[in-house]
Amino acid sequence: MAVPIRTAVAALCAGLVAALCTTAPARAEQHQQAWAVSAAAHAPRARISLDDATGTLSLSVSRGGRTVLEPSPVGIVTEQADLSQGLRFLHRKDRRVEERYRTRSGKRLERRARMNETRLSFATAAGARLDLVVRASADGVAYRYVLPADHGDVLGETSAFNLPPDATAWLSTYRVDNEGQFARYTAASAPTNAYSDQALFATPGGYALLAESDLTGSYSGARLAHTQGAGAYRIQLADDRVRAVGPLATPWRALVTGDLATVTRSTFTDDLAPASQVADPSWIRPGTVLWTWLAGGRAAGQSLAAQKAYVDYAAERHWPYEAVDAGWYFKTDAWDTTDPDWRTNSWLPELVAYARAKGVGIIVWIHQRDLDTPEERERWLPTLERWGVKGVKIDFMNSEAQSMLQWYDAVLPETAAHHLMVDFHGSTIPKGVQRTWPQVMTLEGVGGEEKRTNTAAHLTTLPFTRNVIGSMDFTPGGFQRVGQRPDSDAAEVGLTVAYESGLQMFAGTPESYDVRPLARAFLDQVPAAWDDTRLLAGQPGQEAVLARRSGDRWFLGGVYAGAARTARVPLSLAPGRWLVETVRDGADGLVQDRRILRGGDALTVDVVADGGFAALACPWRPGVTTCYR
């Protein structure tokens, strides 16, 4: 029965999309009710329209009088009510949302959310109720459905985003692990396919990044279904049927919009999410991590001696964490969790104590299947906390179905209760979770350093897509992978700043760092928490130069795709004189340049083909000779 229901909903949605795309110019002659929502005069403006003849809703977005989103269908279908048509307006309620909050990781720690909210209430002829809640801020528009009464299971949405057909699009084909490559199309020319809901478009009204927020196990994850030839991207849920009991609030369907700098530094998806559920987050400490998987593989994960050597190196470099990856508890080891004495047979407590004495915290990898029941979590999590483990890297969820989202709902409060930071791999992408559960330091959900199919164009797209919506565990720094990565050594250094992650996993071997002392010295300086983030220069698929501030120092990371060039980067930091120390590619390896510039000057850097750079800037005064500390 599920397939026919889903097919019917999809057909209804496709019909609404086609109608809205093909009849929009004539709709002014029809009788409509319309409502506008905006945060300020020059902010994005949402317009919600109700067609009195059909009772269907649409939503459009403009910015500065120019189109960002064309009229797009809005609606949801349950087993008891079709809330996508036959609607009549009941009433409107407005409120101002202003919140200040602090995060433990991300683009900046101190946040302020300011949004106008409009709740539009509708009903069908049979009395079924639908509230459409719309929020608008300076950098985005979002909406969600609220069903005040129990309408049974959700069979689908008719929601879609109708982009201008010739808008340039950067899309990633949908995968359950969200690790697809980004490619460039136009909104209409993209091949018929399902795409990840982190899609970026360049519209007449500015850039527009589609996103989702406040996704929990009460609902199902979304992807974008597209048919080549039109600019429509329909919401397709991971489940044919979403189980729902009682009132329901769906996730936010969000659109981050503005110029590229505004989109890049936006925290809109976090702003939409519920407040933190962790009363005392003082134990949550971001930091850089010596990650041992690409450095040593499973053999390293099975060797206490090898792990101690990695701890020694992290301690020498003052990197706060070392990550023990897959292999440390498999049956090929000396112990496994089916052994009644598995807690005493493990060498991990010895490693944790060894690392603690050297000022290094231990992060451990664990497969989701070993945490998928309450009994397993009760066996693992208290034990890891008692041993002194600082965090867990949980892998292979590979689903955004409702059942897996309900697993996330269970594991999040439990890891917080046991003071374990979390890195999700093989996972969903961040959809506001880092605000609600700040122990989530990072998520994979990206074609990262492990992939051998990455391109420089993909690398230069990520700061404007995946990393906009939350921390991204790309794992940069794999210098030993020469020939297996598309970028230069200097670009690889720059990625440690261009990409934000609350646990910034360095993927290189100690030997690869030691033969690149300039890279190693820069990594020693890199923090994993930032006071501010700015885009200095960028174009998706071509170049990305980001500046991130920690205290009075700015870290710069640049990555480029294409031919060698002399890059000119506006030093848009602050007035005054700055000492800028740049690491770039030279003829025989990495080289460092020092110069004194004024805020607003152009920083010029010679960049090799598919290259990049890293830089550190600090206020200059007589006697200051370096920004390194």
C-alpha positions in Angstrom: 0.0 0.0 0.0 2.9 2.3 0.7 4.0 2.6 -2.9 0.7 3.7 -4.4 0.2 6.3 -1.5 3.6 7.7 -2.2 3.0 7.7 -5.9 -0.3 9.6 -5.4 1.3 12.2 -3.2 4.2 12.6 -5.6 1.8 13.0 -8.5 -0.2 15.6 -6.6 3.0 17.5 -5.7 4.3 17.4 -9.3 1.0 18.7 -10.5 1.1 21.6 -8.1 4.7 22.4 -9.1 3.8 22.4 -12.8 0.7 24.6 -12.2 2.7 27.1 -10.1 5.5 27.2 -12.7 3.3 27.6 -15.8 0.4 29.8 -14.5 2.2 32.2 -12.3 2.1 35.2 -14.8 -1.8 34.9 -15.0 -2.4 34.5 -11.3 -2.8 38.2 -10.6 -6.1 38.0 -12.4 -7.4 35.4 -10.0 -8.6 36.1 -6.5 -5.9 35.5 -3.9 -5.3 36.3 -0.3 -1.6 37.1 0.5 0.5 37.8 3.5 4.1 39.1 3.7 6.8 38.4 6.3 10.1 40.2 6.6 12.6 41.1 9.3 13.5 44.5 7.9 13.1 46.7 4.8 16.1 45.3 3.0 15.9 41.8 4.3 14.5 38.8 2.5 10.7 39.0 2.1 8.4 36.0 2.1 5.0 36.2 0.4 2.5 33.5 1.2 -0.6 33.2 -1.1 -3.8 31.3 -0.9 -5.7 30.6 -4.1 -9.3 31.0 -3.2 -10.4 28.8 -6.1 -8.3 25.7 -5.2 -7.5 26.4 -1.6 -3.8 25.8 -2.3 -0.9 27.7 -0.7 2.3 29.0 -2.2 5.3 30.8 -0.9 7.8 33.0 -2.7 10.9 34.9 -1.5 12.4 38.1 -2.8 15.2 40.3 -1.8 15.6 43.9 -2.7 12.6 43.5 -5.1 14.3 40.7 -7.0 13.3 37.1 -7.1 15.0 34.5 -4.9 12.3 31.9 -4.9 9.4 31.7 -7.4 5.9 30.8 -6.1 6.3 27.3 -4.7 3.7 24.9 -3.4 3.2 24.4 0.3 1.3 21.6 1.8 1.2 18.3 3.7 -0.9 15.1 3.3 -1.8 12.8 6.2 -3.8 9.6 6.3 -6.8 11.5 7.6 -6.5 14.9 5.8 -5.2 16.4 2.6 -3.8 19.7 3.9 -2.4 20.8 0.5 -5.7 21.9 -1.1 -9.2 23.0 -0.2 -7.9 25.3 2.6 -9.6 28.4 3.9 -7.9 31.1 6.0 -8.8 31.4 9.7 -6.5 33.9 11.3 -3.0 35.3 11.6 -0.7 35.7 14.6 2.6 37.6 14.6 5.4 37.7 17.1 9.0 38.8 17.4 11.7 36.2 18.2 14.9 37.5 19.8 17.3 35.1 21.4 20.9 35.3 22.6 22.8 32.0 23.0 26.3 30.7 23.2 27.7 27.7 21.4 30.7 25.6 22.1 31.8 25.4 18.5 30.9 26.9 15.1 31.5 30.1 13.1 31.3 32.2 16.2 30.5 31.4 19.8 28.3 34.3 20.7 25.0 34.3 18.7 22.0 36.5 18.4 18.9 35.4 16.6 16.4 38.1 15.5 13.4 36.9 13.5 9.8 37.9 12.7 7.4 35.0 12.9 3.9 34.8 11.4 1.5 31.9 12.1 -1.2 31.5 9.5 -4.0 29.2 10.5 -6.1 27.3 7.9 -8.8 24.6 7.9 -10.4 22.3 5.4 -14.1 22.0 4.8 -14.1 19.0 7.0 -12.5 21.0 9.8 -8.9 19.6 9.7 -6.5 22.3 10.9 -3.1 23.4 9.5 -0.9 26.1 10.9 1.8 27.4 8.6 4.6 29.1 10.7 6.9 31.3 8.7 10.0 33.0 10.0 12.1 35.7 8.4 15.5 37.1 9.4 18.2 39.2 7.9 19.7 36.1 6.3 16.9 33.7 5.6 13.3 32.6 5.4 11.9 29.3 6.9 8.6 27.6 7.3 7.2 24.6 9.1 3.8 22.9 9.4 2.1 22.6 12.7 -0.8 20.2 13.0 -2.6 21.2 16.2 -4.6 17.9 16.3 -3.9 14.3 15.6 -4.3 13.7 11.8 -2.6 10.3 11.7 0.5 9.4 9.9 2.1 11.7 7.4 2.1 10.3 3.8 4.1 13.1 2.3 4.5 16.8 1.6 3.7 18.8 -1.5 6.4 21.2 -0.5 8.8 22.3 -3.2 11.3 25.1 -4.0 10.8 26.6 -7.5 14.0 28.3 -8.4 14.5 30.5 -11.5 15.3 27.9 -14.2 18.5 29.6 -15.3 19.9 30.1 -11.8 23.3 28.6 -11.4 23.1 25.6 -9.1 25.7 23.7 -7.0 24.2 20.3 -6.2 25.3 17.0 -4.6 23.5 13.8 -5.6 21.8 12.4 -2.6 23.5 9.6 -0.7 22.4 8.1 2.6 25.8 9.1 4.0 25.7 12.6 2.5 29.1 12.1 1.0 28.4 13.1 -2.6 30.5 15.4 -4.8 29.2 18.9 -5.6 28.8 19.8 -9.3 27.6 22.9 -11.1 24.5 23.1 -13.3 21.6 25.4 -13.8 18.4 24.8 -11.7 16.6 23.5 -14.8 19.5 21.6 -16.5 20.5 19.4 -13.6 19.8 15.8 -14.4 16.7 14.1 -13.1 17.7 12.8 -9.7 17.5 13.2 -6.0 19.8 15.7 -4.5 20.9 16.5 -1.0 19.0 19.3 0.7 22.1 21.5 1.0 21.7 22.9 -2.5 23.1 26.4 -3.4 21.6 28.6 -6.2 22.7 32.0 -7.6 19.4 33.8 -8.2 18.6 37.4 -9.3 17.9 38.2 -5.6 21.1 36.7 -4.3 22.5 33.4 -3.3 20.0 30.9 -1.8 21.0 27.8 0.2 18.3 25.3 0.9 18.4 23.6 4.3 16.5 21.9 7.1 16.4 22.6 10.8 15.0 20.9 14.0 14.9 17.5 12.4 14.1 14.8 15.1 12.7 11.3 15.3 9.2 12.8 15.2 9.6 13.1 11.5 11.7 12.0 8.5 14.7 13.4 6.7 14.3 15.2 3.4 16.0 15.1 0.0 15.3 17.1 -3.1 13.6 15.4 -6.0 14.2 17.1 -9.4 13.1 16.5 -13.0 15.3 18.0 -15.6 13.8 20.9 -17.6 12.3 22.9 -14.7 13.6 24.7 -11.7 11.5 22.8 -9.2 13.0 20.8 -6.4 10.3 18.8 -4.5 10.7 17.7 -0.9 10.9 13.9 -0.8 10.9 12.2 2.6 13.0 9.2 3.5 10.0 7.3 4.7 6.8 6.4 2.7 4.9 6.9 5.9 5.9 9.0 8.9 4.5 7.7 12.1 2.7 10.5 14.0 0.6 10.4 17.2 -1.0 13.6 18.5 -0.1 17.2 17.4 2.9 17.5 15.1 5.5 20.2 14.3 7.5 19.3 11.2 11.2 20.4 10.7 11.8 23.9 9.3 12.2 24.1 5.5 14.8 26.8 5.4 16.3 29.1 2.7 19.5 31.0 3.7 19.8 33.9 1.4 21.9 37.1 0.8 25.2 37.9 -0.9 27.8 35.1 -0.7 29.4 36.6 2.4 26.1 36.7 4.2 25.3 33.1 3.3 28.7 31.9 4.3 28.7 33.3 7.8 25.0 32.6 8.4 23.9 30.7 11.5 20.2 30.7 10.4 19.7 26.9 10.7 21.1 27.0 14.3 19.0 30.0 15.1 15.8 28.1 14.2 16.7 25.1 16.4 15.6 24.6 20.0 17.8 25.9 22.8 20.5 23.8 24.4 19.4 20.9 26.5 22.8 20.7 28.3 22.6 22.7 31.5 26.3 22.8 32.2 28.4 22.6 29.0 31.7 23.5 30.7 33.1 19.9 30.0 32.6 20.4 26.3 35.9 21.6 24.9 36.7 21.9 21.2 40.1 21.2 20.0 42.5 19.8 17.3 42.9 16.1 17.1 45.6 13.7 15.9 43.5 11.3 13.9 45.1 7.9 13.4 42.9 6.2 10.7 44.6 7.7 7.6 47.9 7.8 9.5 48.0 4.1 10.4 44.7 2.3 9.6 43.3 -0.6 11.5 46.7 -1.9 12.4 47.3 1.3 14.4 43.9 0.9 16.1 44.9 -2.5 17.3 48.2 -1.6 18.8 48.7 0.0 22.2 52.3 0.8 21.4 51.3 2.6 18.2 48.6 4.6 20.0 51.0 5.6 22.8 53.4 6.9 20.1 50.6 9.0 18.6 49.8 10.3 22.0 53.4 11.3 22.5 53.3 13.2 19.2 50.1 15.0 20.1 51.5 16.0 23.5 54.7 17.3 21.9 52.7 19.4 19.5 50.2 20.5 22.3 47.3 19.1 20.3 44.6 18.4 22.9 43.2 15.2 21.6 44.1 11.9 19.9 41.5 9.7 18.1 41.7 5.9 18.3 39.8 4.7 15.2 38.4 1.4 14.0 40.0 -1.8 15.2 40.5 -1.3 18.9 37.6 -3.5 20.0 37.0 -5.9 17.1 37.2 -9.7 17.7 40.6 -9.6 15.9 41.9 -7.9 19.0 42.7 -9.5 22.3 39.2 -8.8 23.5 35.6 -8.0 22.4 32.4 -7.0 24.1 30.9 -10.5 24.0 33.6 -11.5 26.4 32.3 -11.2 30.0 35.6 -9.7 31.0 35.8 -7.3 28.1 36.1 -4.2 30.4 39.2 -5.6 32.1 40.8 -7.1 29.0 41.0 -3.8 27.1 44.2 -1.8 26.9 42.1 1.4 26.3 42.1 2.4 30.0 45.9 2.2 30.1 46.0 4.4 27.0 43.6 6.9 28.5 45.6 7.1 31.7 48.9 7.4 29.7 47.4 10.2 27.6 45.9 12.0 30.6 49.3 12.2 32.2 50.6 14.0 29.1 47.6 16.4 28.8 46.0 14.6 25.9 42.3 13.5 25.8 41.2 10.3 24.0 38.4 10.1 21.4 37.3 6.6 20.4 35.6 5.3 17.3 32.6 3.0 17.7 30.1 1.4 15.3 26.5 2.5 15.6 25.4 -1.2 15.7 27.1 -1.4 19.1 25.0 1.4 20.4 21.7 0.7 18.8 19.9 -0.6 21.8 19.4 0.8 25.3 21.2 -2.2 26.8 24.3 -1.7 24.6 24.4 2.0 25.3 24.2 1.2 29.0 27.1 -1.2 28.6 29.3 1.2 26.6 28.7 4.8 27.6 29.2 4.6 31.4 32.3 2.5 30.9 33.9 4.9 28.5 33.1 7.8 30.9 34.6 5.9 33.8 37.7 5.2 31.8 38.1 8.9 31.1 37.4 8.9 27.4 36.5 12.4 26.2 34.4 11.7 23.2 33.0 9.1 20.8 33.2 9.0 17.0 30.0 7.0 16.1 30.0 5.6 12.6 27.7 4.1 9.9 24.2 5.4 10.7 23.7 5.8 6.9 20.1 6.8 7.1 17.7 9.7 7.7 14.7 7.5 8.1 12.5 8.1 11.1 13.7 5.0 13.0 17.3 6.2 12.7 16.4 9.7 13.7 14.7 8.2 16.8 18.0 6.6 17.6 19.7 10.0 17.4 17.1 11.2 19.8 18.1 8.5 22.3 21.8 8.7 22.0 22.1 12.5 22.2 20.9 12.9 25.8 22.8 9.8 26.9 26.1 10.9 25.6 25.5 14.3 27.2 24.7 12.6 30.5 28.0 10.7 30.4 30.0 13.8 29.4 31.1 12.4 26.0 31.6 14.7 23.1 30.3 13.3 19.8 31.6 13.1 16.2 29.0 11.5 13.9 30.3 9.7 10.8 28.4 8.1 8.1 25.7 10.4 9.3 23.1 13.0 8.6 24.2 16.6 8.1 23.8 19.1 11.0 20.3 20.5 11.1 20.4 22.6 14.2 21.6 19.8 16.4 24.7 21.6 17.6 22.7 24.3 19.2 20.3 21.8 21.0 23.0 19.3 21.9 26.3 21.2 22.0 28.4 18.1 22.8 28.0 17.3 19.0 31.3 18.8 18.0 31.2 17.8 14.3 29.5 15.6 11.7 30.9 14.0 8.6 28.1 14.1 5.9 30.7 15.2 3.4 32.9 13.9 0.7 36.0 14.4 2.8 39.7 13.6 2.9 39.1 9.9 2.8 37.6 10.2 -0.7 39.9 9.7 -3.7 37.4 11.2 -6.1 37.5 14.7 -4.8 38.2 17.6 -7.1 39.5 21.1 -6.4 36.1 22.4 -7.5 34.4 20.3 -4.9 36.8 21.6 -2.2 36.0 25.2 -3.1 32.3 24.6 -3.0 32.1 23.1 0.5 32.5 26.5 2.4 29.4 27.7 0.6 27.2 24.6 1.0 27.9 21.8 3.5 29.9 23.9 6.0 27.4 26.8 6.1 24.9 24.7 8.0 27.2 23.3 10.7 30.5 21.8 11.6 32.1 19.5 9.0 34.5 16.7 9.8 36.4 16.8 6.5 39.6 15.7 8.2 42.2 17.9 6.5 45.9 17.6 6.7 46.5 14.3 4.9 49.8 15.4 3.5 51.0 11.8 2.9 48.3 11.3 0.4 50.1 12.9 -2.5 48.5 11.9 -5.7 45.3 10.9 -3.9 44.1 14.4 -3.1 43.5 17.2 -5.6 45.1 20.1 -3.9 48.6 21.4 -3.0 50.3 21.2 0.4 49.6 24.9 1.1 45.9 24.4 0.2 45.8 21.4 2.6 47.1 23.7 5.4 44.5 26.3 4.4 41.7 23.8 4.7 42.3 23.6 8.4 40.9 27.1 8.6 38.6 27.2 5.5 36.7 24.3 7.0 35.2 24.6 10.5 34.9 21.7 12.8 34.6 21.6 16.6 37.0 18.6 16.7 39.4 19.4 13.8 40.8 16.0 12.9 44.2 16.2 11.4 44.6 13.3 8.9 48.4 13.2 8.4 51.1 11.0 9.7 53.7 12.4 12.1 56.3 11.8 9.4 54.4 13.9 6.9 54.2 16.8 9.4 57.8 16.6 10.3 59.0 16.9 6.7 56.8 20.0 6.4 57.8 22.1 9.4 55.9 25.2 8.2 52.7 23.2 7.9 53.3 21.6 11.3 54.0 24.9 13.0 50.8 26.4 11.6 48.7 23.4 12.7 50.2 24.0 16.2 48.5 27.4 16.2 45.1 26.4 14.9 42.2 26.5 17.4 38.9 24.7 16.9 36.6 27.4 18.3 36.2 30.8 16.7 35.0 34.2 17.8 34.1 35.3 14.3 34.1 34.2 10.7 34.3 36.3 7.5 34.5 35.5 3.8 37.3 37.5 2.3 37.0 36.2 -1.3 35.1 33.5 -3.0 33.2 31.9 -5.8 31.7 28.4 -5.5 33.8 25.9 -7.5 36.6 28.4 -8.1 38.0 29.9 -4.9 37.2 30.3 -1.2 39.2 32.4 1.3 37.9 32.5 4.8 39.1 34.4 7.8 38.4 33.2 11.4 39.2 35.1 14.5 40.4 33.6 17.8 41.1 36.4 20.3 43.0 39.1 18.6 44.4 36.9 15.9 42.8 36.1 12.5 43.5 32.8 10.7 43.1 32.8 7.0 42.6 29.7 4.8 42.4 29.8 1.0 41.7 27.1 -1.5 41.6 27.5 -5.3 40.5 25.4 -8.4 42.1 25.9 -11.7 45.3 27.5 -13.1 48.1 29.1 -11.1 47.6 32.8 -10.4 48.5 35.6 -8.1 45.6 35.9 -5.8 44.6 39.4 -4.4 42.6 39.0 -1.2 41.1 42.0 0.5 42.4 42.1 4.1 38.9 43.0 5.4 39.7 42.5 9.1 39.8 45.8 11.0 41.5 49.1 10.7 45.1 49.4 11.8 48.3 47.6 10.9 48.6 43.8 10.7 51.5 41.5 10.7 50.5 38.8 8.2 52.5 35.5 8.0 51.6 33.5 4.9 52.4 29.8 4.1 52.3 29.1 0.4 53.7 26.6 -2.1 57.2 27.3 -3.4 59.4 25.7 -6.0 60.9 23.2 -3.4 58.1 23.0 -0.9 56.3 25.3 1.5 57.6 28.8 2.0 56.6 31.5 4.4 56.2 35.3 3.8 55.9 38.0 6.4 54.6 41.5 5.6 52.9 44.4 7.4 49.6 45.5 5.9 46.8 47.8 6.8 43.2 46.6 7.2 41.6 46.9 3.8 44.8 46.4 1.8 45.1 43.6 -0.7 47.1 40.5 0.4 48.8 39.1 -2.7 49.7 35.4 -2.7 51.2 33.3 -5.5 49.0 30.3 -5.8 49.9 27.1 -7.8 47.4 25.2 -9.9 44.6 23.8 -7.7 46.5 25.3 -4.8 45.9 27.6 -1.8 47.5 29.2 1.2 47.2 29.7 4.9 48.0 32.8 6.9 48.0 34.2 10.4 47.4 37.8 11.1 47.9 39.8 14.3 47.9 43.5 15.3 51.4 44.9 14.6 53.3 47.3 16.6 57.1 48.0 16.9 58.8 44.9 18.3 56.2 42.4 17.1 58.0 39.9 14.8 55.6 37.0 14.7 52.0 36.0 15.4 53.0 32.5 16.5 52.7 31.8 20.2 
